[in-house]
C-alpha cells in the first residue's frame, strides 16, 4: 500500500498537471514547445511556491504571444507583480482616438473580459496600459492557471483581429 499523500504534495501535483495542460495548449494553439531547459520541467517540487508557478505561466504567455520586456517582482506574502509589453496593445491604443463608438465598445469589451481571472482560492488581475504594457498581479493562490494561459493566447488573437478591423475602418 502506498503512503498517504500530503496536502502540500497534492498542490504540487495540481501545479504540475496544470503546467502540462499549458504546454499542450501552447503546442496546439501556437505550434511551440516549451524549452526543455526551463524550470518548467525541473522545478524543485517541494519548493514550488505560488509565485514560482505564476512566473512560469507568465514566461509561457511571453513565449506564446511573442510579447517582450518581462519584469517580475515578488512582493511580501508571496504576491507577484509582473509585466510584459505588447506591441499590438500599444497600436490598439494609438488608434482609439480615430475609431467610432461601436469599435470603441468592442475594445472596452475585450479589455474588460480579460482584466480578472478567478479560481477557487484566489484571483489574478490584469491591467492594460496605453503604452502597451500589460501588468499582472496575483496574491498567494491555489488556482489552476491553464485557463488563464489559454485566455491570454486568445486575447492576442482577438487583439490582432480587432486591429485589422480598426485599420480597415480608419483607411476608409
N, C-alpha and C positions, 0 to 999 in steps of 0.2 A: 504494500500500500504506500502511496506517495504521501509525503508530509503535507500538512495544510499550507495553503498559500496565504501569505500575509496581505494586509490591505495595501502596504507600500508596493509589494510585488504585483498586485493586481493593477495598480496605477501604471507601473512601468510597462506591463503587458498591454494595457489600453493605449498608452502613448506609442508603443512600438507598432501596434496594429494600425493606428491612425496614420502614422508616417508611411507605412506600406501602402495604405489607400491613397495618400497624397502622391507617392511615387507612381502608382498606377494611373492616377488622373493626369499627371504630368506627361506620362508616356502616351496616353490616349488622346489628350487634347493638343499637345504640342510636339509629339514625337521626340521628346527629350528624355534622357536617362539621368538620374542623379549620379553625380561623380562618386565613384567607389571610395575615394579618399575622404569624403565628407564625414563629419561626426555622425551624420545620419545613420551610418552603418556601424560605427564603432563607439558610440556613446557609452559611458560607464553607466550601466543600468541603475546602479544604486545611488548614483549622484545626479540623477536626471531630474533637475528642478523644473518647475513650470516655465521659468524664464529661458532655460536652455531649449526647451521644446518650442517655445514661441519663436526664438531666434532662428531655429532650424526652419520653421514654417515660413518666416519672412524671407530667408535665403532662397527657399523654393519659389516663393512668389516672385522674387527678383529674377531668378533664372527663367521661370515660365513666361514672364511678361517682358523680359529684357529691360526692366527698369534699372536705374543706376543710383549711385551715391548713397549706399546704405549706411545708416548710423544705428547703433544700438546703445541703450543706456539702461543698466539695471538700477532701479530705484530701491529704496528700503522696502522691506516686506515682500521681496520677490516680484515687485511690479516691473514691467518692462515698457520702455518707450523706444520706438524705432521709427525711422523714416526711410522712404525711398523716393526717387524722383521719376516722374512720368512725363515724357515729352508730349504724349497725347493729351494729358490733362492740362498742361501748360497751353497747348494750342487751343484746346476747347475754351479755356478762359479768355484767350485773346479774341476769339470770335464772338463772345457773348454780347458785346455792345452792338454787333451788326445783325443779330438774329431776331426773328419775330417772337411773339408771345407763345405760340404753340411749341416752337423749338426750345424756348427758354423753359417752358414747363417740362419738356422731355429731359432737359439737362437736370433740372431740380429733382425730378422723379428718380433718375439714375443715381444721383448722389445720395438722396435720402434713403434709397433702397440698400445702399452699401455702407452706411455710416455706423451700424452697430450690429454685432452678432452675439447671440446669447447661447449659453449652454446650460447644463443642469446646475452648475455651481459657480457661474461667473459670466463675465461679458468682455467683449473686445470692442473698443471704439476706434473708428477710422475717421480721420479729419482730412479734408481736401483743401489745399492752399492754392491761391491763384497763380503762384509761381510754378506749379506742377509738383510740389512736394506733397506726399501722402504720409500722414502721421498715423502711427498705430500705438494704442495704449491698452495694456492688459494688466489687470490686477491678478494676484495669485488665483489660479483657477484649475478646475479639473473639467475641461470640456474638450470634446473632440473637435479638432481644427480642420479635418479633411473637408468638411462642408464649406468652411470659411475659405480655404485654399481654392477649392473649385469655383466659388463665387468670385474670388479675385481674378481668376483666369477669365471667367465670363465677363467680369467688369471691363477688362481691357478690350475684349471683343466688342462689347456694347459701345465702349468709348470710340473705337475705330468706326463702327457703323454710324454712330451719331455724327462724328466728324465728317464723314462722307456726305451725309445728308445736309449738314450745315454748309459745307463747301459748295455743294450743288445749289443751295438756295442763295448763297452770297454771290455766286457767279452770275445768277440770273438778273 
